[in-house]
């Protein structure tokens, strides 16, 4: 699946972050950083890019940001 994401133009770290979020409905940036071995500050940079591409959404609950992946079929159907 990572290869497919890379073919559609995601950077390697974007793909790693997206894939790390798939197993759990809501993820914190700290959890994502632990799963991917990417620095937390870098995670925020790539989350902003993924948000702009419509691949994730987030909500804030009790001062924590929670990340949720959005379905790929909606975003990449334009390429098929």
SELO-28834 format. One record per atom (N, C-alpha, C, O): x, y, z; residue number from 1; atom name. Coordinates in nm, 3 decimals. Atoms other than C-alpha are relative to their C-alpha. Layout:
BEGIN
<pt X="X" Y="Y" Z="Z" nr="NUM" atom="CA"/>
...
END
This chain:
BEGIN
<pt X="0.082" Y="-0.119" Z="0.000" nr="1" atom="N"/>
<pt X="0.000" Y="0.000" Z="0.000" nr="1" atom="CA"/>
<pt X="0.088" Y="0.126" Z="0.000" nr="1" atom="C"/>
<pt X="0.051" Y="0.228" Z="-0.058" nr="1" atom="O"/>
<pt X="-0.089" Y="-0.116" Z="-0.002" nr="2" atom="N"/>
<pt X="0.291" Y="0.234" Z="0.068" nr="2" atom="CA"/>
<pt X="0.042" Y="0.037" Z="-0.141" nr="2" atom="C"/>
<pt X="0.048" Y="0.155" Z="-0.175" nr="2" atom="O"/>
<pt X="-0.040" Y="-0.028" Z="0.138" nr="3" atom="N"/>
<pt X="0.402" Y="0.199" Z="-0.295" nr="3" atom="CA"/>
<pt X="-0.110" Y="0.073" Z="-0.077" nr="3" atom="C"/>
<pt X="-0.082" Y="0.161" Z="-0.158" nr="3" atom="O"/>
<pt X="0.112" Y="-0.066" Z="0.065" nr="4" atom="N"/>
<pt X="0.055" Y="0.301" Z="-0.410" nr="4" atom="CA"/>
<pt X="-0.006" Y="0.147" Z="0.042" nr="4" atom="C"/>
<pt X="-0.028" Y="0.235" Z="-0.042" nr="4" atom="O"/>
<pt X="0.002" Y="-0.138" Z="-0.049" nr="5" atom="N"/>
<pt X="0.066" Y="0.613" Z="-0.191" nr="5" atom="CA"/>
<pt X="0.113" Y="0.081" Z="-0.062" nr="5" atom="C"/>
<pt X="0.094" Y="0.198" Z="-0.096" nr="5" atom="O"/>
<pt X="-0.113" Y="-0.069" Z="0.061" nr="6" atom="N"/>
<pt X="0.407" Y="0.701" Z="-0.328" nr="6" atom="CA"/>
<pt X="-0.026" Y="0.029" Z="-0.148" nr="6" atom="C"/>
<pt X="0.012" Y="0.135" Z="-0.198" nr="6" atom="O"/>
<pt X="0.035" Y="-0.020" Z="0.142" nr="7" atom="N"/>
<pt X="0.281" Y="0.657" Z="-0.687" nr="7" atom="CA"/>
<pt X="-0.094" Y="0.118" Z="-0.018" nr="7" atom="C"/>
<pt X="-0.087" Y="0.191" Z="-0.118" nr="7" atom="O"/>
<pt X="0.095" Y="-0.110" Z="0.008" nr="8" atom="N"/>
<pt X="0.004" Y="0.904" Z="-0.616" nr="8" atom="CA"/>
<pt X="0.058" Y="0.132" Z="0.048" nr="8" atom="C"/>
<pt X="-0.015" Y="0.231" Z="0.060" nr="8" atom="O"/>
<pt X="-0.066" Y="-0.126" Z="-0.028" nr="9" atom="N"/>
<pt X="0.257" Y="1.165" Z="-0.512" nr="9" atom="CA"/>
<pt X="0.028" Y="0.033" Z="0.144" nr="9" atom="C"/>
<pt X="0.079" Y="0.142" Z="0.174" nr="9" atom="O"/>
<pt X="-0.035" Y="-0.028" Z="-0.139" nr="10" atom="N"/>
<pt X="0.290" Y="1.136" Z="-0.137" nr="10" atom="CA"/>
<pt X="0.149" Y="-0.019" Z="0.021" nr="10" atom="C"/>
<pt X="0.212" Y="-0.102" Z="-0.044" nr="10" atom="O"/>
<pt X="-0.139" Y="0.020" Z="-0.039" nr="11" atom="N"/>
<pt X="0.632" Y="1.175" Z="0.014" nr="11" atom="CA"/>
<pt X="0.007" Y="-0.121" Z="0.092" nr="11" atom="C"/>
<pt X="-0.094" Y="-0.163" Z="0.148" nr="11" atom="O"/>
<pt X="-0.015" Y="0.121" Z="-0.080" nr="12" atom="N"/>
<pt X="0.773" Y="0.878" Z="0.203" nr="12" atom="CA"/>
<pt X="-0.049" Y="0.021" Z="0.143" nr="12" atom="C"/>
<pt X="-0.117" Y="-0.066" Z="0.197" nr="12" atom="O"/>
<pt X="0.043" Y="-0.025" Z="-0.139" nr="13" atom="N"/>
<pt X="0.715" Y="1.035" Z="0.546" nr="13" atom="CA"/>
<pt X="-0.151" Y="0.021" Z="0.008" nr="13" atom="C"/>
<pt X="-0.213" Y="-0.019" Z="0.106" nr="13" atom="O"/>
<pt X="0.146" Y="-0.016" Z="0.002" nr="14" atom="N"/>
<pt X="0.360" Y="1.134" Z="0.450" nr="14" atom="CA"/>
<pt X="-0.067" Y="-0.138" Z="-0.004" nr="14" atom="C"/>
<pt X="-0.164" Y="-0.163" Z="0.068" nr="14" atom="O"/>
<pt X="0.057" Y="0.135" Z="0.011" nr="15" atom="N"/>
<pt X="0.288" Y="0.774" Z="0.351" nr="15" atom="CA"/>
<pt X="0.017" Y="-0.076" Z="0.131" nr="15" atom="C"/>
<pt X="-0.076" Y="-0.143" Z="0.175" nr="15" atom="O"/>
<pt X="-0.023" Y="0.069" Z="-0.127" nr="16" atom="N"/>
<pt X="0.445" Y="0.639" Z="0.671" nr="16" atom="CA"/>
<pt X="-0.096" Y="0.049" Z="0.108" nr="16" atom="C"/>
<pt X="-0.150" Y="-0.031" Z="0.185" nr="16" atom="O"/>
<pt X="0.091" Y="-0.058" Z="-0.100" nr="17" atom="N"/>
<pt X="0.237" Y="0.875" Z="0.885" nr="17" atom="CA"/>
<pt X="-0.143" Y="-0.045" Z="-0.027" nr="17" atom="C"/>
<pt X="-0.214" Y="-0.086" Z="0.065" nr="17" atom="O"/>
<pt X="0.136" Y="0.042" Z="0.034" nr="18" atom="N"/>
<pt X="-0.085" Y="0.796" Z="0.699" nr="18" atom="CA"/>
<pt X="-0.022" Y="-0.146" Z="0.037" nr="18" atom="C"/>
<pt X="-0.123" Y="-0.181" Z="0.099" nr="18" atom="O"/>
<pt X="0.015" Y="0.142" Z="-0.028" nr="19" atom="N"/>
<pt X="-0.029" Y="0.422" Z="0.725" nr="19" atom="CA"/>
<pt X="0.003" Y="-0.031" Z="0.149" nr="19" atom="C"/>
<pt X="-0.064" Y="-0.124" Z="0.195" nr="19" atom="O"/>
<pt X="-0.007" Y="0.025" Z="-0.145" nr="20" atom="N"/>
<pt X="0.057" Y="0.442" Z="1.095" nr="20" atom="CA"/>
<pt X="-0.132" Y="0.035" Z="0.069" nr="20" atom="C"/>
<pt X="-0.161" Y="-0.017" Z="0.177" nr="20" atom="O"/>
<pt X="0.128" Y="-0.040" Z="-0.058" nr="21" atom="N"/>
<pt X="-0.281" Y="0.602" Z="1.161" nr="21" atom="CA"/>
<pt X="-0.115" Y="-0.095" Z="-0.033" nr="21" atom="C"/>
<pt X="-0.221" Y="-0.087" Z="0.029" nr="21" atom="O"/>
<pt X="0.110" Y="0.086" Z="0.046" nr="22" atom="N"/>
<pt X="-0.486" Y="0.333" Z="0.988" nr="22" atom="CA"/>
<pt X="-0.049" Y="-0.099" Z="0.105" nr="22" atom="C"/>
<pt X="-0.167" Y="-0.134" Z="0.107" nr="22" atom="O"/>
<pt X="0.038" Y="0.104" Z="-0.095" nr="23" atom="N"/>
<pt X="-0.486" Y="0.083" Z="1.274" nr="23" atom="CA"/>
<pt X="-0.087" Y="0.047" Z="0.115" nr="23" atom="C"/>
<pt X="-0.148" Y="-0.034" Z="0.185" nr="23" atom="O"/>
<pt X="0.072" Y="-0.055" Z="-0.114" nr="24" atom="N"/>
<pt X="-0.653" Y="0.315" Z="1.523" nr="24" atom="CA"/>
<pt X="-0.082" Y="0.119" Z="-0.048" nr="24" atom="C"/>
<pt X="-0.035" Y="0.196" Z="-0.132" nr="24" atom="O"/>
<pt X="0.085" Y="-0.107" Z="0.050" nr="25" atom="N"/>
<pt X="-0.941" Y="0.557" Z="1.476" nr="25" atom="CA"/>
<pt X="0.055" Y="0.139" Z="0.030" nr="25" atom="C"/>
<pt X="0.058" Y="0.224" Z="-0.059" nr="25" atom="O"/>
<pt X="-0.055" Y="-0.131" Z="-0.039" nr="26" atom="N"/>
<pt X="-0.788" Y="0.850" Z="1.667" nr="26" atom="CA"/>
<pt X="0.142" Y="-0.017" Z="0.050" nr="26" atom="C"/>
<pt X="0.168" Y="-0.103" Z="0.135" nr="26" atom="O"/>
<pt X="-0.142" Y="0.007" Z="-0.036" nr="27" atom="N"/>
<pt X="-0.414" Y="0.906" Z="1.702" nr="27" atom="CA"/>
<pt X="0.048" Y="0.138" Z="0.042" nr="27" atom="C"/>
<pt X="0.003" Y="0.238" Z="-0.013" nr="27" atom="O"/>
<pt X="-0.063" Y="-0.127" Z="-0.035" nr="28" atom="N"/>
<pt X="-0.213" Y="1.176" Z="1.875" nr="28" atom="CA"/>
<pt X="0.132" Y="0.010" Z="-0.076" nr="28" atom="C"/>
<pt X="0.188" Y="-0.092" Z="-0.115" nr="28" atom="O"/>
<pt X="-0.130" Y="-0.015" Z="0.065" nr="29" atom="N"/>
<pt X="0.097" Y="1.322" Z="1.712" nr="29" atom="CA"/>
<pt X="0.113" Y="-0.074" Z="0.074" nr="29" atom="C"/>
<pt X="0.205" Y="-0.125" Z="0.010" nr="29" atom="O"/>
<pt X="-0.102" Y="0.072" Z="-0.078" nr="30" atom="N"/>
<pt X="0.304" Y="1.171" Z="1.995" nr="30" atom="CA"/>
<pt X="-0.004" Y="-0.150" Z="-0.031" nr="30" atom="C"/>
<pt X="0.100" Y="-0.213" Z="-0.046" nr="30" atom="O"/>
<pt X="0.014" Y="0.142" Z="0.034" nr="31" atom="N"/>
<pt X="0.166" Y="0.822" Z="1.921" nr="31" atom="CA"/>
<pt X="0.054" Y="-0.027" Z="-0.140" nr="31" atom="C"/>
<pt X="0.121" Y="-0.128" Z="-0.163" nr="31" atom="O"/>
<pt X="-0.047" Y="0.016" Z="0.137" nr="32" atom="N"/>
<pt X="0.237" Y="0.868" Z="1.552" nr="32" atom="CA"/>
<pt X="0.152" Y="0.004" Z="-0.004" nr="32" atom="C"/>
<pt X="0.215" Y="-0.075" Z="-0.074" nr="32" atom="O"/>
<pt X="-0.147" Y="-0.012" Z="-0.004" nr="33" atom="N"/>
<pt X="0.594" Y="0.977" Z="1.627" nr="33" atom="CA"/>
<pt X="0.063" Y="-0.129" Z="0.052" nr="33" atom="C"/>
<pt X="0.166" Y="-0.172" Z="0.001" nr="33" atom="O"/>
<pt X="-0.054" Y="0.125" Z="-0.055" nr="34" atom="N"/>
<pt X="0.652" Y="0.663" Z="1.834" nr="34" atom="CA"/>
<pt X="-0.011" Y="-0.114" Z="-0.101" nr="34" atom="C"/>
<pt X="0.081" Y="-0.194" Z="-0.115" nr="34" atom="O"/>
<pt X="0.021" Y="0.108" Z="0.098" nr="35" atom="N"/>
<pt X="0.507" Y="0.435" Z="1.565" nr="35" atom="CA"/>
<pt X="0.094" Y="0.012" Z="-0.120" nr="35" atom="C"/>
<pt X="0.141" Y="-0.089" Z="-0.173" nr="35" atom="O"/>
<pt X="-0.074" Y="-0.021" Z="0.124" nr="36" atom="N"/>
<pt X="0.700" Y="0.590" Z="1.278" nr="36" atom="CA"/>
<pt X="0.148" Y="0.030" Z="0.020" nr="36" atom="C"/>
<pt X="0.227" Y="0.024" Z="-0.074" nr="36" atom="O"/>
<pt X="-0.139" Y="-0.037" Z="-0.030" nr="37" atom="N"/>
<pt X="1.025" Y="0.688" Z="1.450" nr="37" atom="CA"/>
<pt X="0.039" Y="0.132" Z="-0.068" nr="37" atom="C"/>
<pt X="0.155" Y="0.153" Z="-0.104" nr="37" atom="O"/>
<pt X="-0.021" Y="-0.134" Z="0.056" nr="38" atom="N"/>
<pt X="0.986" Y="1.041" Z="1.309" nr="38" atom="CA"/>
<pt X="-0.019" Y="0.098" Z="0.116" nr="38" atom="C"/>
<pt X="-0.108" Y="0.081" Z="0.199" nr="38" atom="O"/>
<pt X="0.010" Y="-0.099" Z="-0.108" nr="39" atom="N"/>
<pt X="1.041" Y="1.341" Z="1.537" nr="39" atom="CA"/>
<pt X="-0.138" Y="0.063" Z="0.003" nr="39" atom="C"/>
<pt X="-0.199" Y="0.088" Z="-0.101" nr="39" atom="O"/>
<pt X="0.134" Y="-0.054" Z="-0.017" nr="40" atom="N"/>
<pt X="0.720" Y="1.484" Z="1.678" nr="40" atom="CA"/>
<pt X="-0.016" Y="0.135" Z="-0.072" nr="40" atom="C"/>
<pt X="-0.121" Y="0.161" Z="-0.130" nr="40" atom="O"/>
<pt X="0.010" Y="-0.129" Z="0.068" nr="41" atom="N"/>
<pt X="0.795" Y="1.832" Z="1.542" nr="41" atom="CA"/>
<pt X="-0.013" Y="-0.018" Z="-0.151" nr="41" atom="C"/>
<pt X="-0.081" Y="0.059" Z="-0.218" nr="41" atom="O"/>
<pt X="0.011" Y="0.031" Z="0.143" nr="42" atom="N"/>
<pt X="0.837" Y="1.682" Z="1.195" nr="42" atom="CA"/>
<pt X="-0.139" Y="-0.055" Z="-0.032" nr="42" atom="C"/>
<pt X="-0.193" Y="-0.029" Z="-0.139" nr="42" atom="O"/>
<pt X="0.135" Y="0.055" Z="0.018" nr="43" atom="N"/>
<pt X="0.507" Y="1.496" Z="1.239" nr="43" atom="CA"/>
<pt X="-0.099" Y="0.113" Z="-0.026" nr="43" atom="C"/>
<pt X="-0.182" Y="0.103" Z="-0.116" nr="43" atom="O"/>
<pt X="0.092" Y="-0.113" Z="0.018" nr="44" atom="N"/>
<pt X="0.324" Y="1.829" Z="1.273" nr="44" atom="CA"/>
<pt X="0.011" Y="0.060" Z="-0.140" nr="44" atom="C"/>
<pt X="-0.090" Y="0.097" Z="-0.200" nr="44" atom="O"/>
<pt X="-0.021" Y="-0.052" Z="0.135" nr="45" atom="N"/>
<pt X="0.477" Y="1.951" Z="0.946" nr="45" atom="CA"/>
<pt X="-0.073" Y="-0.086" Z="-0.103" nr="45" atom="C"/>
<pt X="-0.144" Y="-0.034" Z="-0.189" nr="45" atom="O"/>
<pt X="0.062" Y="0.090" Z="0.098" nr="46" atom="N"/>
<pt X="0.360" Y="1.644" Z="0.755" nr="46" atom="CA"/>
<pt X="-0.150" Y="-0.016" Z="0.021" nr="46" atom="C"/>
<pt X="-0.224" Y="-0.041" Z="-0.074" nr="46" atom="O"/>
<pt X="0.145" Y="0.004" Z="-0.025" nr="47" atom="N"/>
<pt X="0.019" Y="1.638" Z="0.924" nr="47" atom="CA"/>
<pt X="-0.068" Y="0.117" Z="-0.069" nr="47" atom="C"/>
<pt X="-0.178" Y="0.103" Z="-0.123" nr="47" atom="O"/>
<pt X="0.055" Y="-0.117" Z="0.068" nr="48" atom="N"/>
<pt X="-0.040" Y="1.987" Z="0.787" nr="48" atom="CA"/>
<pt X="-0.010" Y="-0.026" Z="-0.151" nr="48" atom="C"/>
<pt X="-0.109" Y="0.012" Z="-0.214" nr="48" atom="O"/>
<pt X="0.003" Y="0.032" Z="0.142" nr="49" atom="N"/>
<pt X="0.048" Y="1.864" Z="0.438" nr="49" atom="CA"/>
<pt X="-0.110" Y="-0.102" Z="-0.032" nr="49" atom="C"/>
<pt X="-0.182" Y="-0.087" Z="-0.131" nr="49" atom="O"/>
<pt X="0.104" Y="0.101" Z="0.020" nr="50" atom="N"/>
<pt X="-0.180" Y="1.559" Z="0.470" nr="50" atom="CA"/>
<pt X="-0.139" Y="0.061" Z="0.016" nr="50" atom="C"/>
<pt X="-0.232" Y="0.023" Z="-0.055" nr="50" atom="O"/>
<pt X="0.128" Y="-0.069" Z="-0.020" nr="51" atom="N"/>
<pt X="-0.461" Y="1.781" Z="0.598" nr="51" atom="CA"/>
<pt X="-0.035" Y="0.080" Z="-0.126" nr="51" atom="C"/>
<pt X="-0.150" Y="0.079" Z="-0.170" nr="51" atom="O"/>
<pt X="0.022" Y="-0.076" Z="0.123" nr="52" atom="N"/>
<pt X="-0.419" Y="2.005" Z="0.293" nr="52" atom="CA"/>
<pt X="-0.038" Y="-0.087" Z="-0.119" nr="52" atom="C"/>
<pt X="-0.108" Y="-0.042" Z="-0.210" nr="52" atom="O"/>
<pt X="0.033" Y="0.094" Z="0.108" nr="53" atom="N"/>
<pt X="-0.444" Y="1.700" Z="0.067" nr="53" atom="CA"/>
<pt X="-0.131" Y="-0.073" Z="0.026" nr="53" atom="C"/>
<pt X="-0.176" Y="-0.153" Z="-0.056" nr="53" atom="O"/>
<pt X="0.129" Y="0.061" Z="-0.032" nr="54" atom="N"/>
<pt X="-0.765" Y="1.592" Z="0.239" nr="54" atom="CA"/>
<pt X="0.010" Y="-0.145" Z="0.042" nr="54" atom="C"/>
<pt X="-0.088" Y="-0.219" Z="0.030" nr="54" atom="O"/>
<pt X="-0.018" Y="0.140" Z="-0.039" nr="55" atom="N"/>
<pt X="-0.622" Y="1.263" Z="0.367" nr="55" atom="CA"/>
<pt X="-0.020" Y="-0.024" Z="0.148" nr="55" atom="C"/>
<pt X="-0.036" Y="-0.138" Z="0.191" nr="55" atom="O"/>
<pt X="0.024" Y="0.013" Z="-0.143" nr="56" atom="N"/>
<pt X="-0.666" Y="1.332" Z="0.737" nr="56" atom="CA"/>
<pt X="-0.092" Y="0.112" Z="0.046" nr="56" atom="C"/>
<pt X="-0.111" Y="0.213" Z="-0.023" nr="56" atom="O"/>
<pt X="0.070" Y="-0.107" Z="-0.069" nr="57" atom="N"/>
<pt X="-0.884" Y="1.532" Z="0.969" nr="57" atom="CA"/>
<pt X="0.047" Y="-0.005" Z="0.145" nr="57" atom="C"/>
<pt X="0.114" Y="-0.100" Z="0.185" nr="57" atom="O"/>
<pt X="-0.037" Y="0.004" Z="-0.140" nr="58" atom="N"/>
<pt X="-0.834" Y="1.623" Z="1.329" nr="58" atom="CA"/>
<pt X="-0.105" Y="0.070" Z="0.084" nr="58" atom="C"/>
<pt X="-0.184" Y="0.150" Z="0.034" nr="58" atom="O"/>
<pt X="0.083" Y="-0.072" Z="-0.093" nr="59" atom="N"/>
<pt X="-1.021" Y="1.734" Z="1.634" nr="59" atom="CA"/>
<pt X="0.077" Y="0.016" Z="0.130" nr="59" atom="C"/>
<pt X="0.165" Y="-0.064" Z="0.162" nr="59" atom="O"/>
<pt X="-0.065" Y="-0.027" Z="-0.127" nr="60" atom="N"/>
<pt X="-0.912" Y="1.880" Z="1.962" nr="60" atom="CA"/>
<pt X="-0.099" Y="-0.034" Z="0.110" nr="60" atom="C"/>
<pt X="-0.213" Y="0.010" Z="0.109" nr="60" atom="O"/>
<pt X="0.082" Y="0.040" Z="-0.113" nr="61" atom="N"/>
<pt X="-1.046" Y="1.726" Z="2.279" nr="61" atom="CA"/>
<pt X="0.087" Y="0.007" Z="0.126" nr="61" atom="C"/>
<pt X="0.191" Y="-0.059" Z="0.135" nr="61" atom="O"/>
<pt X="-0.076" Y="-0.018" Z="-0.125" nr="62" atom="N"/>
<pt X="-0.926" Y="1.831" Z="2.622" nr="62" atom="CA"/>
<pt X="0.145" Y="0.038" Z="-0.027" nr="62" atom="C"/>
<pt X="0.238" Y="-0.021" Z="0.028" nr="62" atom="O"/>
<pt X="-0.131" Y="-0.056" Z="0.034" nr="63" atom="N"/>
<pt X="-0.633" Y="2.024" Z="2.477" nr="63" atom="CA"/>
<pt X="0.094" Y="-0.095" Z="-0.073" nr="63" atom="C"/>
<pt X="0.213" Y="-0.066" Z="-0.085" nr="63" atom="O"/>
<pt X="-0.081" Y="0.092" Z="0.079" nr="64" atom="N"/>
<pt X="-0.507" Y="1.726" Z="2.275" nr="64" atom="CA"/>
<pt X="-0.055" Y="-0.006" Z="-0.142" nr="64" atom="C"/>
<pt X="-0.177" Y="-0.004" Z="-0.163" nr="64" atom="O"/>
<pt X="0.038" Y="0.012" Z="0.140" nr="65" atom="N"/>
<pt X="-0.510" Y="1.700" Z="1.897" nr="65" atom="CA"/>
<pt X="-0.005" Y="-0.148" Z="-0.036" nr="65" atom="C"/>
<pt X="0.091" Y="-0.222" Z="-0.013" nr="65" atom="O"/>
<pt X="0.016" Y="0.138" Z="0.042" nr="66" atom="N"/>
<pt X="-0.643" Y="1.371" Z="1.761" nr="66" atom="CA"/>
<pt X="-0.015" Y="-0.005" Z="-0.152" nr="66" atom="C"/>
<pt X="-0.094" Y="0.070" Z="-0.210" nr="66" atom="O"/>
<pt X="-0.005" Y="0.012" Z="0.145" nr="67" atom="N"/>
<pt X="-0.576" Y="1.266" Z="1.403" nr="67" atom="CA"/>
<pt X="-0.083" Y="-0.120" Z="-0.045" nr="67" atom="C"/>
<pt X="-0.079" Y="-0.227" Z="0.017" nr="67" atom="O"/>
<pt X="0.081" Y="0.108" Z="0.057" nr="68" atom="N"/>
<pt X="-0.816" Y="1.057" Z="1.195" nr="68" atom="CA"/>
<pt X="0.026" Y="-0.005" Z="-0.150" nr="68" atom="C"/>
<pt X="0.026" Y="0.099" Z="-0.217" nr="68" atom="O"/>
<pt X="-0.020" Y="0.014" Z="0.144" nr="69" atom="N"/>
<pt X="-0.748" Y="0.919" Z="0.848" nr="69" atom="CA"/>
<pt X="-0.135" Y="0.004" Z="-0.071" nr="69" atom="C"/>
<pt X="-0.236" Y="-0.040" Z="-0.016" nr="69" atom="O"/>
<pt X="0.119" Y="-0.002" Z="0.084" nr="70" atom="N"/>
<pt X="-1.002" Y="0.976" Z="0.574" nr="70" atom="CA"/>
<pt X="0.017" Y="-0.103" Z="-0.110" nr="70" atom="C"/>
<pt X="0.130" Y="-0.135" Z="-0.147" nr="70" atom="O"/>
<pt X="-0.009" Y="0.105" Z="0.102" nr="71" atom="N"/>
<pt X="-1.086" Y="0.715" Z="0.309" nr="71" atom="CA"/>
<pt X="0.076" Y="0.044" Z="-0.124" nr="71" atom="C"/>
<pt X="0.055" Y="0.154" Z="-0.176" nr="71" atom="O"/>
<pt X="-0.079" Y="-0.030" Z="0.120" nr="72" atom="N"/>
<pt X="-0.844" Y="0.703" Z="0.018" nr="72" atom="CA"/>
<pt X="-0.084" Y="0.004" Z="-0.126" nr="72" atom="C"/>
<pt X="-0.057" Y="0.083" Z="-0.216" nr="72" atom="O"/>
<pt X="0.077" Y="0.010" Z="0.125" nr="73" atom="N"/>
<pt X="-1.106" Y="0.615" Z="-0.240" nr="73" atom="CA"/>
<pt X="-0.060" Y="0.134" Z="-0.039" nr="73" atom="C"/>
<pt X="-0.075" Y="0.164" Z="-0.158" nr="73" atom="O"/>
<pt X="0.057" Y="-0.130" Z="0.032" nr="74" atom="N"/>
<pt X="-1.258" Y="0.960" Z="-0.211" nr="74" atom="CA"/>
<pt X="0.104" Y="0.096" Z="-0.056" nr="74" atom="C"/>
<pt X="0.073" Y="0.178" Z="-0.142" nr="74" atom="O"/>
<pt X="-0.105" Y="-0.094" Z="0.040" nr="75" atom="N"/>
<pt X="-0.928" Y="1.140" Z="-0.261" nr="75" atom="CA"/>
<pt X="0.068" Y="-0.039" Z="-0.130" nr="75" atom="C"/>
<pt X="0.103" Y="0.048" Z="-0.210" nr="75" atom="O"/>
<pt X="-0.077" Y="0.041" Z="0.115" nr="76" atom="N"/>
<pt X="-0.763" Y="0.930" Z="-0.529" nr="76" atom="CA"/>
<pt X="-0.083" Y="-0.046" Z="-0.118" nr="76" atom="C"/>
<pt X="-0.028" Y="-0.087" Z="-0.220" nr="76" atom="O"/>
<pt X="0.084" Y="0.041" Z="0.112" nr="77" atom="N"/>
<pt X="-1.062" Y="0.850" Z="-0.748" nr="77" atom="CA"/>
<pt X="0.022" Y="0.091" Z="-0.121" nr="77" atom="C"/>
<pt X="0.000" Y="0.050" Z="-0.235" nr="77" atom="O"/>
<pt X="-0.025" Y="-0.093" Z="0.111" nr="78" atom="N"/>
<pt X="-0.972" Y="1.157" Z="-0.954" nr="78" atom="CA"/>
<pt X="0.120" Y="-0.043" Z="-0.085" nr="78" atom="C"/>
<pt X="0.130" Y="-0.003" Z="-0.201" nr="78" atom="O"/>
<pt X="-0.119" Y="0.045" Z="0.074" nr="79" atom="N"/>
<pt X="-0.644" Y="0.988" Z="-1.057" nr="79" atom="CA"/>
<pt X="-0.024" Y="-0.126" Z="-0.081" nr="79" atom="C"/>
<pt X="0.054" Y="-0.157" Z="-0.172" nr="79" atom="O"/>
<pt X="0.023" Y="0.131" Z="0.062" nr="80" atom="N"/>
<pt X="-0.796" Y="0.658" Z="-1.168" nr="80" atom="CA"/>
<pt X="-0.078" Y="0.016" Z="-0.130" nr="80" atom="C"/>
<pt X="-0.107" Y="-0.083" Z="-0.197" nr="80" atom="O"/>
END
